[in-house]
Amino acid sequence: MRKYRVLMKPEDATESVALGTFDTLLEANTWIRDEGHRDEHELGTYDVEVVDE
C-alpha cells in the first residue's frame, strides 16, 4: 500500500527528519500547511516522499 512521508531538512543538517506518514498526499500536504512550522526558511524545507508498504 502506498503512503506519504513528510520530511523536513533543517538548514544546518545533511539528512532529513521524518515527521509523519499519511495515507494520502492531500493529508500530508494539509499537515504541512496546518501543523508544520510556517516559517520553513528558519527551520528548513519540507518534502513528501512516497513509501510503499
All heavy atoms as TSV, in Angstrom:
chain	resi	resn	atom	element	x	y	z
A	1	MET	N	N	0.841	-1.182	0.000
A	1	MET	CA	C	0.000	0.000	0.000
A	1	MET	C	C	0.890	1.251	0.000
A	1	MET	O	O	1.890	1.305	0.695
A	1	MET	CB	C	-0.896	-0.018	1.237
A	1	MET	CG	C	-1.774	1.188	1.352
A	1	MET	SD	S	-2.879	1.024	2.743
A	1	MET	CE	C	-4.319	1.689	2.012
A	2	ARG	N	N	0.509	2.230	-0.755
A	2	ARG	CA	C	1.291	3.454	-0.881
A	2	ARG	C	C	0.936	4.425	0.242
A	2	ARG	O	O	-0.219	4.664	0.535
A	2	ARG	CB	C	1.005	4.090	-2.220
A	2	ARG	CG	C	1.799	5.349	-2.467
A	2	ARG	CD	C	1.658	5.789	-3.868
A	2	ARG	NE	N	2.508	4.915	-4.649
A	2	ARG	CZ	C	2.686	4.996	-5.950
A	2	ARG	NH1	N	2.050	5.893	-6.632
A	2	ARG	NH2	N	3.490	4.172	-6.585
A	3	LYS	N	N	1.971	5.003	0.868
A	3	LYS	CA	C	1.819	6.012	1.909
A	3	LYS	C	C	2.720	7.188	1.560
A	3	LYS	O	O	3.580	7.094	0.691
A	3	LYS	CB	C	2.247	5.449	3.270
A	3	LYS	CG	C	1.480	4.227	3.708
A	3	LYS	CD	C	0.475	4.592	4.713
A	3	LYS	CE	C	-0.196	3.312	5.210
A	3	LYS	NZ	N	-1.234	3.567	6.132
A	4	TYR	N	N	2.536	8.279	2.269
A	4	TYR	CA	C	3.295	9.507	2.005
A	4	TYR	C	C	3.940	9.980	3.302
A	4	TYR	O	O	3.245	10.180	4.290
A	4	TYR	CB	C	2.372	10.580	1.422
A	4	TYR	CG	C	1.760	10.120	0.130
A	4	TYR	CD1	C	0.570	9.406	0.112
A	4	TYR	CD2	C	2.400	10.365	-1.073
A	4	TYR	CE1	C	0.030	8.953	-1.077
A	4	TYR	CE2	C	1.863	9.918	-2.271
A	4	TYR	CZ	C	0.676	9.212	-2.261
A	4	TYR	OH	O	0.151	8.757	-3.440
A	5	ARG	N	N	5.245	10.140	3.296
A	5	ARG	CA	C	6.002	10.536	4.478
A	5	ARG	C	C	6.434	11.991	4.342
A	5	ARG	O	O	7.029	12.378	3.343
A	5	ARG	CB	C	7.224	9.650	4.653
A	5	ARG	CG	C	8.034	9.978	5.899
A	5	ARG	CD	C	9.198	9.032	6.099
A	5	ARG	NE	N	8.691	7.688	6.277
A	5	ARG	CZ	C	9.250	6.596	5.755
A	5	ARG	NH1	N	10.349	6.687	5.028
A	5	ARG	NH2	N	8.737	5.418	5.962
A	6	VAL	N	N	6.121	12.783	5.370
A	6	VAL	CA	C	6.531	14.185	5.402
A	6	VAL	C	C	7.929	14.255	6.009
A	6	VAL	O	O	8.188	13.696	7.078
A	6	VAL	CB	C	5.547	15.040	6.233
A	6	VAL	CG1	C	6.066	16.455	6.388
A	6	VAL	CG2	C	4.174	15.046	5.586
A	7	LEU	N	N	8.827	14.930	5.320
A	7	LEU	CA	C	10.204	15.098	5.768
A	7	LEU	C	C	10.514	16.578	5.916
A	7	LEU	O	O	9.961	17.407	5.195
A	7	LEU	CB	C	11.175	14.509	4.749
A	7	LEU	CG	C	10.981	13.048	4.376
A	7	LEU	CD1	C	11.853	12.711	3.180
A	7	LEU	CD2	C	11.301	12.150	5.545
A	8	MET	N	N	11.385	16.908	6.845
A	8	MET	CA	C	11.884	18.267	6.950
A	8	MET	C	C	13.399	18.195	7.009
A	8	MET	O	O	13.960	17.395	7.750
A	8	MET	CB	C	11.387	18.996	8.192
A	8	MET	CG	C	11.757	20.464	8.114
A	8	MET	SD	S	12.010	21.419	9.599
A	8	MET	CE	C	12.575	20.377	10.831
A	9	LYS	N	N	14.042	19.016	6.205
A	9	LYS	CA	C	15.501	19.077	6.210
A	9	LYS	C	C	15.907	20.413	6.822
A	9	LYS	O	O	15.734	21.463	6.200
A	9	LYS	CB	C	16.066	18.954	4.807
A	9	LYS	CG	C	17.581	18.921	4.803
A	9	LYS	CD	C	18.114	18.654	3.421
A	9	LYS	CE	C	19.625	18.588	3.457
A	9	LYS	NZ	N	20.178	18.407	2.134
A	10	PRO	N	N	16.438	20.377	8.054
A	10	PRO	CA	C	16.916	21.617	8.666
A	10	PRO	C	C	18.056	22.201	7.843
A	10	PRO	O	O	18.811	21.479	7.202
A	10	PRO	CB	C	17.408	21.168	10.043
A	10	PRO	CG	C	16.710	19.871	10.299
A	10	PRO	CD	C	16.541	19.235	8.950
A	11	GLU	N	N	18.169	23.511	7.863
A	11	GLU	CA	C	19.199	24.179	7.063
A	11	GLU	C	C	20.610	23.738	7.427
A	11	GLU	O	O	21.478	23.673	6.579
A	11	GLU	CB	C	19.093	25.693	7.235
A	11	GLU	CG	C	17.931	26.281	6.496
A	11	GLU	CD	C	17.916	27.782	6.576
A	11	GLU	OE1	O	18.861	28.380	7.131
A	11	GLU	OE2	O	16.959	28.375	6.073
A	12	ASP	N	N	20.833	23.417	8.699
A	12	ASP	CA	C	22.181	23.086	9.152
A	12	ASP	C	C	22.447	21.582	9.203
A	12	ASP	O	O	23.439	21.148	9.766
A	12	ASP	CB	C	22.442	23.716	10.521
A	12	ASP	CG	C	21.452	23.252	11.568
A	12	ASP	OD1	O	20.459	22.599	11.211
A	12	ASP	OD2	O	21.667	23.558	12.748
A	13	ALA	N	N	21.568	20.779	8.612
A	13	ALA	CA	C	21.736	19.321	8.651
A	13	ALA	C	C	21.934	18.771	7.240
A	13	ALA	O	O	21.573	19.396	6.254
A	13	ALA	CB	C	20.521	18.671	9.292
A	14	THR	N	N	22.504	17.576	7.176
A	14	THR	CA	C	22.705	16.923	5.879
A	14	THR	C	C	21.612	15.907	5.594
A	14	THR	O	O	21.431	15.517	4.454
A	14	THR	CB	C	24.068	16.217	5.834
A	14	THR	OG1	O	24.137	15.279	6.899
A	14	THR	CG2	C	25.188	17.222	5.937
A	15	GLU	N	N	20.877	15.462	6.626
A	15	GLU	CA	C	19.829	14.457	6.449
A	15	GLU	C	C	18.481	15.004	6.862
A	15	GLU	O	O	18.377	15.830	7.763
A	15	GLU	CB	C	20.158	13.206	7.255
A	15	GLU	CG	C	21.387	12.481	6.747
A	15	GLU	CD	C	21.578	11.146	7.436
A	15	GLU	OE1	O	20.587	10.567	7.925
A	15	GLU	OE2	O	22.707	10.679	7.475
A	16	SER	N	N	17.436	14.492	6.216
A	16	SER	CA	C	16.076	14.894	6.538
A	16	SER	C	C	15.554	14.135	7.748
A	16	SER	O	O	15.996	13.025	8.036
A	16	SER	CB	C	15.160	14.626	5.350
A	16	SER	OG	O	15.553	15.393	4.248
A	17	VAL	N	N	14.570	14.735	8.417
A	17	VAL	CA	C	13.926	14.143	9.583
A	17	VAL	C	C	12.488	13.813	9.203
A	17	VAL	O	O	11.770	14.674	8.685
A	17	VAL	CB	C	13.936	15.142	10.763
A	17	VAL	CG1	C	13.206	14.570	11.958
A	17	VAL	CG2	C	15.353	15.533	11.118
A	18	ALA	N	N	12.059	12.558	9.451
A	18	ALA	CA	C	10.678	12.163	9.163
A	18	ALA	C	C	9.764	12.722	10.247
A	18	ALA	O	O	10.027	12.573	11.434
A	18	ALA	CB	C	10.574	10.649	9.114
A	19	LEU	N	N	8.681	13.382	9.827
A	19	LEU	CA	C	7.753	13.996	10.769
A	19	LEU	C	C	6.426	13.259	10.871
A	19	LEU	O	O	5.681	13.474	11.807
A	19	LEU	CB	C	7.485	15.452	10.363
A	19	LEU	CG	C	8.711	16.355	10.333
A	19	LEU	CD1	C	8.323	17.737	9.832
A	19	LEU	CD2	C	9.352	16.450	11.700
A	20	GLY	N	N	6.122	12.405	9.922
A	20	GLY	CA	C	4.870	11.658	9.959
A	20	GLY	C	C	4.605	10.962	8.644
A	20	GLY	O	O	5.155	11.326	7.612
A	21	THR	N	N	3.739	9.937	8.689
A	21	THR	CA	C	3.355	9.184	7.497
A	21	THR	C	C	1.836	9.242	7.360
A	21	THR	O	O	1.119	9.077	8.343
A	21	THR	CB	C	3.831	7.723	7.604
A	21	THR	OG1	O	5.250	7.717	7.798
A	21	THR	CG2	C	3.507	6.939	6.353
A	22	PHE	N	N	1.360	9.471	6.141
A	22	PHE	CA	C	-0.061	9.682	5.895
A	22	PHE	C	C	-0.547	8.788	4.773
A	22	PHE	O	O	0.224	8.356	3.928
A	22	PHE	CB	C	-0.302	11.154	5.542
A	22	PHE	CG	C	0.140	12.086	6.637
A	22	PHE	CD1	C	1.436	12.572	6.664
A	22	PHE	CD2	C	-0.724	12.436	7.647
A	22	PHE	CE1	C	1.862	13.411	7.682
A	22	PHE	CE2	C	-0.315	13.276	8.674
A	22	PHE	CZ	C	0.978	13.761	8.695
A	23	ASP	N	N	-1.866	8.526	4.763
A	23	ASP	CA	C	-2.463	7.647	3.758
A	23	ASP	C	C	-2.587	8.299	2.392
A	23	ASP	O	O	-2.560	7.616	1.373
A	23	ASP	CB	C	-3.844	7.183	4.220
A	23	ASP	CG	C	-3.760	6.251	5.424
A	23	ASP	OD1	O	-2.750	5.528	5.564
A	23	ASP	OD2	O	-4.711	6.245	6.229
A	24	THR	N	N	-2.770	9.620	2.359
A	24	THR	CA	C	-2.933	10.303	1.078
A	24	THR	C	C	-2.001	11.511	1.007
A	24	THR	O	O	-1.591	12.062	2.024
A	24	THR	CB	C	-4.379	10.791	0.877
A	24	THR	OG1	O	-4.658	11.824	1.815
A	24	THR	CG2	C	-5.386	9.666	1.013
A	25	LEU	N	N	-1.724	11.914	-0.219
A	25	LEU	CA	C	-0.897	13.097	-0.434
A	25	LEU	C	C	-1.604	14.345	0.095
A	25	LEU	O	O	-0.971	15.245	0.643
A	25	LEU	CB	C	-0.579	13.240	-1.920
A	25	LEU	CG	C	0.331	14.389	-2.323
A	25	LEU	CD1	C	1.663	14.323	-1.592
A	25	LEU	CD2	C	0.549	14.377	-3.827
A	26	LEU	N	N	-2.917	14.382	-0.026
A	26	LEU	CA	C	-3.688	15.510	0.493
A	26	LEU	C	C	-3.514	15.642	2.008
A	26	LEU	O	O	-3.325	16.740	2.526
A	26	LEU	CB	C	-5.171	15.363	0.138
A	26	LEU	CG	C	-6.088	16.454	0.678
A	26	LEU	CD1	C	-5.697	17.817	0.123
A	26	LEU	CD2	C	-7.535	16.130	0.350
A	27	GLU	N	N	-3.559	14.515	2.726
A	27	GLU	CA	C	-3.351	14.552	4.182
A	27	GLU	C	C	-1.956	15.052	4.528
A	27	GLU	O	O	-1.788	15.841	5.467
A	27	GLU	CB	C	-3.551	13.165	4.794
A	27	GLU	CG	C	-4.972	12.696	4.811
A	27	GLU	CD	C	-5.098	11.270	5.313
A	27	GLU	OE1	O	-4.164	10.466	5.138
A	27	GLU	OE2	O	-6.150	10.961	5.874
A	28	ALA	N	N	-0.959	14.610	3.781
A	28	ALA	CA	C	0.419	15.044	4.031
A	28	ALA	C	C	0.564	16.543	3.800
A	28	ALA	O	O	1.143	17.260	4.632
A	28	ALA	CB	C	1.391	14.275	3.139
A	29	ASN	N	N	0.019	17.041	2.701
A	29	ASN	CA	C	0.102	18.469	2.400
A	29	ASN	C	C	-0.693	19.303	3.391
A	29	ASN	O	O	-0.280	20.409	3.765
A	29	ASN	CB	C	-0.356	18.747	0.975
A	29	ASN	CG	C	0.677	18.316	-0.035
A	29	ASN	OD1	O	1.871	18.390	0.212
A	29	ASN	ND2	N	0.219	17.856	-1.182
A	30	THR	N	N	-1.835	18.793	3.836
A	30	THR	CA	C	-2.640	19.502	4.831
A	30	THR	C	C	-1.886	19.589	6.148
A	30	THR	O	O	-1.911	20.625	6.819
A	30	THR	CB	C	-3.997	18.794	5.022
A	30	THR	OG1	O	-4.682	18.786	3.774
A	30	THR	CG2	C	-4.847	19.504	6.066
A	31	TRP	N	N	-1.198	18.520	6.528
A	31	TRP	CA	C	-0.416	18.551	7.763
A	31	TRP	C	C	0.670	19.621	7.683
A	31	TRP	O	O	0.862	20.374	8.634
A	31	TRP	CB	C	0.215	17.188	8.052
A	31	TRP	CG	C	0.900	17.171	9.378
A	31	TRP	CD1	C	0.350	16.804	10.565
A	31	TRP	CD2	C	2.247	17.569	9.661
A	31	TRP	NE1	N	1.274	16.953	11.573
A	31	TRP	CE2	C	2.447	17.420	11.050
A	31	TRP	CE3	C	3.295	18.039	8.889
A	31	TRP	CZ2	C	3.650	17.716	11.671
A	31	TRP	CZ3	C	4.488	18.341	9.509
A	31	TRP	CH2	C	4.659	18.175	10.880
A	32	ILE	N	N	1.370	19.681	6.568
A	32	ILE	CA	C	2.417	20.691	6.399
A	32	ILE	C	C	1.808	22.086	6.541
A	32	ILE	O	O	2.343	22.945	7.237
A	32	ILE	CB	C	3.129	20.542	5.041
A	32	ILE	CG1	C	3.941	19.255	5.019
A	32	ILE	CG2	C	4.012	21.748	4.757
A	32	ILE	CD1	C	4.489	18.893	3.647
A	33	ARG	N	N	0.668	22.303	5.926
A	33	ARG	CA	C	0.031	23.620	5.960
A	33	ARG	C	C	-0.479	23.974	7.358
A	33	ARG	O	O	-0.282	25.080	7.849
A	33	ARG	CB	C	-1.125	23.661	4.972
A	33	ARG	CG	C	-1.759	25.045	4.858
A	33	ARG	CD	C	-3.037	25.024	4.089
A	33	ARG	NE	N	-4.047	24.330	4.908
A	33	ARG	CZ	C	-5.024	23.595	4.409
A	33	ARG	NH1	N	-5.138	23.445	3.110
A	33	ARG	NH2	N	-5.888	23.005	5.194
A	34	ASP	N	N	-1.143	23.017	8.027
A	34	ASP	CA	C	-1.810	23.305	9.295
A	34	ASP	C	C	-0.940	23.097	10.524
A	34	ASP	O	O	-0.998	23.872	11.468
A	34	ASP	CB	C	-3.065	22.451	9.445
A	34	ASP	CG	C	-4.119	22.784	8.412
A	34	ASP	OD1	O	-4.025	23.870	7.806
A	34	ASP	OD2	O	-5.030	21.971	8.216
A	35	GLU	N	N	-0.149	22.024	10.536
A	35	GLU	CA	C	0.607	21.655	11.730
A	35	GLU	C	C	2.098	21.937	11.617
A	35	GLU	O	O	2.767	22.126	12.616
A	35	GLU	CB	C	0.420	20.159	12.046
A	35	GLU	CG	C	-1.014	19.740	12.212
A	35	GLU	CD	C	-1.677	20.365	13.430
A	35	GLU	OE1	O	-0.975	20.636	14.418
A	35	GLU	OE2	O	-2.900	20.581	13.373
A	36	GLY	N	N	2.592	21.905	10.403
A	36	GLY	CA	C	4.021	22.132	10.195
A	36	GLY	C	C	4.396	23.566	10.523
A	36	GLY	O	O	3.541	24.447	10.606
A	37	HIS	N	N	5.641	23.795	10.711
A	37	HIS	CA	C	6.106	25.147	11.004
A	37	HIS	C	C	5.953	26.007	9.763
A	37	HIS	O	O	6.351	25.626	8.670
A	37	HIS	CB	C	7.561	25.112	11.463
A	37	HIS	CG	C	7.740	24.332	12.712
A	37	HIS	ND1	N	7.341	24.792	13.938
A	37	HIS	CD2	C	8.242	23.094	12.922
A	37	HIS	CE1	C	7.614	23.879	14.854
A	37	HIS	NE2	N	8.145	22.836	14.259
A	38	ARG	N	N	5.366	27.155	9.928
A	38	ARG	CA	C	5.059	28.011	8.786
A	38	ARG	C	C	6.292	28.736	8.252
A	38	ARG	O	O	6.358	29.074	7.100
A	38	ARG	CB	C	3.966	29.003	9.165
A	38	ARG	CG	C	2.677	28.293	9.469
A	38	ARG	CD	C	1.591	29.258	9.863
A	38	ARG	NE	N	0.446	28.537	10.362
A	38	ARG	CZ	C	-0.570	28.148	9.606
A	38	ARG	NH1	N	-0.572	28.418	8.338
A	38	ARG	NH2	N	-1.577	27.500	10.130
A	39	ASP	N	N	7.267	28.967	9.104
A	39	ASP	CA	C	8.468	29.673	8.661
A	39	ASP	C	C	9.538	28.652	8.298
A	39	ASP	O	O	10.499	28.435	9.019
A	39	ASP	CB	C	8.970	30.622	9.744
A	39	ASP	CG	C	10.081	31.522	9.235
A	39	ASP	OD1	O	10.419	31.456	8.051
A	39	ASP	OD2	O	10.625	32.272	10.044
A	40	GLU	N	N	9.368	28.006	7.145
A	40	GLU	CA	C	10.283	26.934	6.768
A	40	GLU	C	C	11.689	27.435	6.472
A	40	GLU	O	O	12.641	26.681	6.551
A	40	GLU	CB	C	9.733	26.149	5.583
A	40	GLU	CG	C	9.640	26.929	4.307
A	40	GLU	CD	C	9.027	26.117	3.191
A	40	GLU	OE1	O	8.117	25.336	3.434
A	40	GLU	OE2	O	9.498	26.273	2.058
A	41	HIS	N	N	11.832	28.716	6.140
A	41	HIS	CA	C	13.171	29.225	5.846
A	41	HIS	C	C	14.027	29.270	7.111
A	41	HIS	O	O	15.231	29.130	7.051
A	41	HIS	CB	C	13.082	30.616	5.211
A	41	HIS	CG	C	12.342	30.593	3.919
A	41	HIS	ND1	N	12.834	29.975	2.798
A	41	HIS	CD2	C	11.132	31.072	3.575
A	41	HIS	CE1	C	11.958	30.089	1.814
A	41	HIS	NE2	N	10.919	30.746	2.261
A	42	GLU	N	N	13.378	29.423	8.245
A	42	GLU	CA	C	14.104	29.459	9.514
A	42	GLU	C	C	14.483	28.058	9.974
A	42	GLU	O	O	15.561	27.823	10.492
A	42	GLU	CB	C	13.235	30.124	10.583
A	42	GLU	CG	C	13.922	30.259	11.928
A	42	GLU	CD	C	13.029	30.962	12.929
A	42	GLU	OE1	O	12.321	31.900	12.544
A	42	GLU	OE2	O	13.047	30.543	14.091
A	43	LEU	N	N	13.589	27.096	9.774
A	43	LEU	CA	C	13.785	25.751	10.297
A	43	LEU	C	C	14.301	24.755	9.267
A	43	LEU	O	O	14.940	23.785	9.609
A	43	LEU	CB	C	12.473	25.228	10.882
A	43	LEU	CG	C	11.932	26.063	12.039
A	43	LEU	CD1	C	10.526	25.598	12.390
A	43	LEU	CD2	C	12.844	25.956	13.233
A	44	GLY	N	N	13.974	24.973	8.027
A	44	GLY	CA	C	14.368	24.034	6.987
A	44	GLY	C	C	13.304	24.004	5.910
A	44	GLY	O	O	12.424	24.842	5.855
A	45	THR	N	N	13.355	22.998	5.047
A	45	THR	CA	C	12.370	22.868	3.985
A	45	THR	C	C	11.652	21.535	4.110
A	45	THR	O	O	12.225	20.542	4.564
A	45	THR	CB	C	13.034	22.964	2.598
A	45	THR	OG1	O	14.065	21.992	2.521
A	45	THR	CG2	C	13.625	24.335	2.367
A	46	TYR	N	N	10.381	21.524	3.686
A	46	TYR	CA	C	9.562	20.320	3.760
A	46	TYR	C	C	9.564	19.598	2.429
A	46	TYR	O	O	9.667	20.209	1.375
A	46	TYR	CB	C	8.124	20.687	4.130
A	46	TYR	CG	C	7.985	21.167	5.547
A	46	TYR	CD1	C	7.952	22.515	5.839
A	46	TYR	CD2	C	7.903	20.262	6.593
A	46	TYR	CE1	C	7.829	22.960	7.145
A	46	TYR	CE2	C	7.785	20.688	7.889
A	46	TYR	CZ	C	7.742	22.037	8.170
A	46	TYR	OH	O	7.632	22.470	9.455
A	47	ASP	N	N	9.386	18.270	2.505
A	47	ASP	CA	C	9.302	17.440	1.326
A	47	ASP	C	C	8.387	16.279	1.657
A	47	ASP	O	O	8.172	15.952	2.827
A	47	ASP	CB	C	10.694	16.939	0.932
A	47	ASP	CG	C	10.744	16.412	-0.493
A	47	ASP	OD1	O	9.759	16.598	-1.232
A	47	ASP	OD2	O	11.761	15.814	-0.865
A	48	VAL	N	N	7.830	15.649	0.634
A	48	VAL	CA	C	6.999	14.460	0.818
A	48	VAL	C	C	7.574	13.362	-0.056
A	48	VAL	O	O	7.850	13.574	-1.234
A	48	VAL	CB	C	5.521	14.741	0.419
A	48	VAL	CG1	C	4.691	13.481	0.548
A	48	VAL	CG2	C	4.945	15.866	1.270
A	49	GLU	N	N	7.769	12.174	0.542
A	49	GLU	CA	C	8.261	11.043	-0.229
A	49	GLU	C	C	7.210	9.939	-0.226
A	49	GLU	O	O	6.433	9.810	0.722
A	49	GLU	CB	C	9.591	10.527	0.306
A	49	GLU	CG	C	9.505	9.780	1.606
A	49	GLU	CD	C	10.834	9.205	2.043
A	49	GLU	OE1	O	11.827	9.294	1.305
A	49	GLU	OE2	O	10.879	8.651	3.156
A	50	VAL	N	N	7.207	9.144	-1.272
A	50	VAL	CA	C	6.283	8.019	-1.393
A	50	VAL	C	C	6.930	6.801	-0.746
A	50	VAL	O	O	8.105	6.499	-0.988
A	50	VAL	CB	C	5.966	7.726	-2.868
A	50	VAL	CG1	C	5.077	6.495	-3.002
A	50	VAL	CG2	C	5.325	8.935	-3.509
A	51	VAL	N	N	6.138	6.113	0.088
A	51	VAL	CA	C	6.622	4.928	0.784
A	51	VAL	C	C	5.693	3.777	0.416
A	51	VAL	O	O	4.485	3.860	0.613
A	51	VAL	CB	C	6.598	5.126	2.314
A	51	VAL	CG1	C	7.085	3.898	3.029
A	51	VAL	CG2	C	7.404	6.345	2.709
A	52	ASP	N	N	6.222	2.712	-0.139
A	52	ASP	CA	C	5.425	1.523	-0.459
A	52	ASP	C	C	5.520	0.535	0.709
A	52	ASP	O	O	6.620	0.138	1.084
A	52	ASP	CB	C	5.910	0.865	-1.746
A	52	ASP	CG	C	5.586	1.698	-2.963
A	52	ASP	OD1	O	4.497	2.301	-2.986
A	52	ASP	OD2	O	6.427	1.770	-3.867
A	53	GLU	N	N	4.366	0.217	1.276
A	53	GLU	CA	C	4.343	-0.730	2.401
A	53	GLU	C	C	3.673	-2.017	2.002
A	53	GLU	O	O	2.816	-2.064	1.202
A	53	GLU	CB	C	3.609	-0.125	3.590
A	53	GLU	CG	C	4.350	1.052	4.164
A	53	GLU	CD	C	3.669	1.622	5.398
A	53	GLU	OE1	O	2.478	1.316	5.615
A	53	GLU	OE2	O	4.315	2.356	6.123
